[in-house]
Amino acid sequence: MLEKPVGTNLETAQEINRRVSAHFEESQIFRIDHYLGKESVQNLSALRFGNSLFEPLWQRGHIDHVQITVAESLGVGSRGDYYDRSGALRDMVQNHLIQLLCLVAMEPPTSLNEEQMRDEKIKVLKALRPIGVDDVAERTVRGQYTAGTVGGETVPAYADVLGTESNTETFVAIKAHIDNWRWSGVPFYLRTGKSLPQKASEVVIEFRPVAHSIFDSDAGRMTPNRLVIRLQPNEAITLSLMTKAPGPGGFHLRSLPLDLSFEEHDEVRYPDAYERLLMEVLRGNPALFMRGDEVEAAWRWIDRIVSAWQQTYQPALPYQAGSSGPTRAEMLLDRDGRAWHV
């Protein structure tokens, strides 16, 4: 069993894979990313491939964009030395966010067989459009938190915790594209950061607006249907639908969610992510773990971004602890006529 991150770049990941593979078969190697053990992440496959309602709509003709957010309210704490060598891109995007992207975007496998699942995920990684020096400033945002307040608690600046100035990012946002038939033209917005207002991890699928509204302006604003898969806290799935507000006084629209909260199933005890993954190791089931070529493909995409940041001297923009990140992260969506969900 290897805990993420496997390596710090493509070269070190390849070296780790070579050394481990010299002694073990791939089926005996379990590279742990605890997000893959979360109940709601597991539910992505059930939601997509177990419901005839969604799979026909899960493509560019019906989906406007996808957001994947992993927000943390905590700062770096005592992990400053490690974190400064890593940063948000390597620590979170290379594994957690990219794994979520793969599960959302992958083609239907013929079964839940581990190799077929992994084969479909690697196809997504290979279809990710590279981000280089020509577009890194337009498609990525780096940030670093300054002193502020989170949940009523005073938070010192990252540089003060570290004890020295640093350009390491504690926040990153990326506009990613998957260049294949299913997702051509659909942006995937990825975002993660520390010392943000709240801890929240979610996947948002925003569908395209209706082609033509039959309602007059007095009925109210039409909002697109939105599927939100909340990973933490309080795992749940909600689907927002337009409905008529009850009562007399005219025809007024409002958006209401259909809510599937896992908390409602009190009689069932859900194992936490690590517990589930350790059980799968004991069962010898590698389906919830990353294959070696998958790790390397993810690093290949990440390394290009890191190199582009270094070549263009892109700074980590300051954002106050307790805020939602640098203003440029809002602009990443705003210039496309969109906004972050939380």
N, C-alpha and C positions, 0 to 999 in steps of 0.2 A: 504494500500500500504506500502510495506517495501522495502527500498533501500538496495542494496547489500553493503557489505557482510552481510549475515544473520548469525550472530555469528562469533566467532573467532576460533572455532574448532567444532568437532562433538557434544561434550557435550553441549556447549552453543547454538548451532543451534537447538538441540533437545529441550532444555528448551524454546527457543523462539517459536518454533513450538507448543509446549504443551500449552503455555500461550495464544497464538493467537487462537489456535484451540478450546480453552475453550469457546470462545465468538463468533467465526465465522465458517461457513462451509468452506471447502477447496475451493469451487467455488467462495467464496467471498474474498479470500486472493490473493493478487497480489504482488509477490516478483519480484522486478524490477531489471533486468540486461539490461542496455540500449543498449548493443550490439545486443540484440535480436530484437530491433526496427530499425536497420539499413537496408536500402533498399537492399544493396548487400547481407546481411545475409539472408533477406527474399528470395532473388533470388536463394539461394542454393537449396531450395526445388523445385523451378521451373526448375532450371537447371538439377537437378538429375531426377526428376519424371515427367517432362514435355517433355523430349526429348528422343526418342528411341535410339539416338546416344550414350548417355552416360551410361544409367543404365546397359546395358549388360557388359560394361567395368569397372564398379565401384566395383572392387573386386581384390583379390590377384593375379589372373592370368594375369591382365593387368596393375596394378598399382605397381610401384616400391616402392614409399614412399610418405608420406604426410608431408608438413611443415605448421605450423601455427605460425605466427609471429605477435606480437603486440609490436611495438617499439615506444618509446617516446623520443623526443629530449629534453624535459624539465626535470629538476631535481625535487627534492622533494619540493623545494620552501618553503612555509610557513607551509606545511603539515608534517614537520619533526617529530614532537612528535607523531602524529597518525601513520605515516608510519613506525617508528621504532618499534612500537608494532605489526605491521602487516608484512611488507616485501613483496617482489614481488610475492612470492608463494601464500600467502593468499589474497593479494590485487587484483591480476590479474589472476593467473592460476586457482584458485578455482572456479571462475565464468566465466570470459570472454573466456579464452582459452578452458576450458572444455566444455562450451556451444558450441563453434565452432566445437570442436572435435565431440561432439554428433551429430550435424547436418550433418557433413560430413560422419560420420560412421554409422548412424542409418539405420536399415532396412526400406524398404518402408512401411509406414502405409497404411491401407486400405482406409483412407480418411484424410483430414486435421482437423478432429475432434480433439479438444484439448487433450482429454484423450488418444486417440490413438497415437498422436504425443509424448506425455509425456511418454507413456508406452515404446515406441521404444527408447527414449533417456535413460531411466533408465536401459534398457538392455545393452546399451553400457557401462554405468558406472559400472555395475556389472561385465562386461567382461574385464575391465581394469586390466591388470596384476599388482599386488601389487609391490611396490618398497620398499625393506627393507634394513636392515643393510648389507646384503651380496652383494647387487648390487647398493646401492645408489651412491657410488663414481663413478661407471662406467656409470650409466644412468642419472645422474644429474650433473649440474654445477651451483654453486652459485657465484655471483660476487657483488662487490661494487665499485661505481665510485670514482676515485680520481680527483684532479684538472685537468682541460683541457679546450678545446675550442670547442664550438658547434655553428655552423653558424656564426663564427666570434666573438662570445661573450665568454668572460672568465667565466668559471664555477668553483666555489669552490668545494672542495672535500665534499662528503656526511658527513664525520665526522666533517668537519669545519662548515657546515650548522647546524648540530645537536649540536655542541659544546662539544662533547665527543666522545670517541672511541666506536665503536659498531660493532657487527658481523652480523647485519641485512643485508640481500641481497637486492640490488636494481636491480639485474639481475638474471634471472634463465633460464636455458635450460634443457629440459627433453627429453629423448628418451622413448616414451611410446609404449606399445603393447596392442592390443585388441585381447584377446584369444577367437575368435569365427571362424566359417567357412569362413565368408567373408574376414576377415582381418588377418588370421593367417600368420605370417611371414612378414607382412608389418609394418615397423616402422612409428610411428607418432612423428615427432620432434616438440616440443613446445618451444617457446622462447619469452621472454618479458624482457624489461629493461628500465631504465631511463638514460637520458643524452647520448643517442645514436646519431649517425650522423644525422638521419632524423626521422620524424614521419611517420610511415608506418605500416599499419595492412593489412595482406593478408593471404590467404590460397592458398597453391601451391600443386597441384596434379601432380606428375611426373610419367608418364607412363613408362612402361618397354621399353627398346630399341628393335628395330626390330630384329627378330630372326636371320636373315642372310642379310648382305648387298651385293647387286649386283654391287655396285659402286666401282671403283678402288680408290687407295689412292689419285690420282690427283683430284678427285671430291671434296675432302674436308671432314671435320669431320662430322659424323652423330651425331646429338643430339636427345635425346628422346623428344617426344611430351610432352608439359607441359601446364597445365591449371592453370591460375593464376586468383584468385578472389580477387581483391583489394577492401578492405573495406574503407580505408582512406589513404591519401587524394584522391580525384578524383575517386570515385567509378567506377569500370570497371571490365570487364571480358575479358581476352585474352587467346587465344589458339594458341600455337606455332606449326607450321607445317614445314616440310622440303619441299623446293621448289627448282627449278632450277634457278640459277642466269641468268637473260636475257642477250642476246648478244652472239656474236661469240667467238671463242678462247677456245673451249672445253666445257666439261660438268662439271659445278661447282654447288655444293649444298649450300644452305643457309637456315637458320631458320627464318621464318617471322611469325608475330602474326596476327591472325584474332582478331580484336579489337571491343568490344562492350562497348563503354563508355557512361555512363548515362548522361554526359554533353551534348551529342548530342541531347538529348530530351529537348531542351530549353523551349518548350511550356508547359512542365509539371513542376509544383512546387512540390518538394518532401518534406514532413515534416521531421524534424529532428527526431532522435531516441526517445527522451523523448516525443516529441509531439505525435508521433504515438502511443507510449505506453499509454499515458494518454487518448488518444481517445479510445483505446481498453478497458481501465478500465471503461470509461463511457458507453461503449457498453456492458459491462459485459462479455467480451470475454477473457478467461484466457490462450488462446493458446500460447501467446508470453511470458508467465511468468513461473517461475520454481515452480514445485510442491514440497511439503514438503519433500517427500522421495527422490526426486532428489537432493535437497540441502544436505541432510544428506549423501547420497551416495557419492557425490563429496567430502565432508569433510572427510569421512572415508578413501578415497584414499590419500587425502592431508595430513591428520594427520599422516599416516604411514611414509610419506617422512620426515615430520618435526621430528618425533621421531627418525628416522634413522640418520638424520643430527646431532641431539643432542647426540645420542649414539656413533657416530663415530667421533664427534668433527670436522665436515667438515667445513672449514673456507670459508668466502666470499672472493673470490680471487679479487685482485685489477684490475681495468681496467680504463684507462684514459677516462675522459669525452670527447665525440666526436669520440671515437673508437667504434668498433662493439661489444665490450664485451670482456671477458677473452679469452685468446688463447685456453683454454680447450674447450670452446663452439664450436670453429671451429673444434677441434679434435674429438668432439662427432660425427660429420658427416664424417670427413676426414678418420677416421679409417674404415668407412664403404664404402669408395670410393665415397662419396657424398659431396656436399657443399651447404651452405645456398644460397637461391636465392638472397636476398638483405642483 
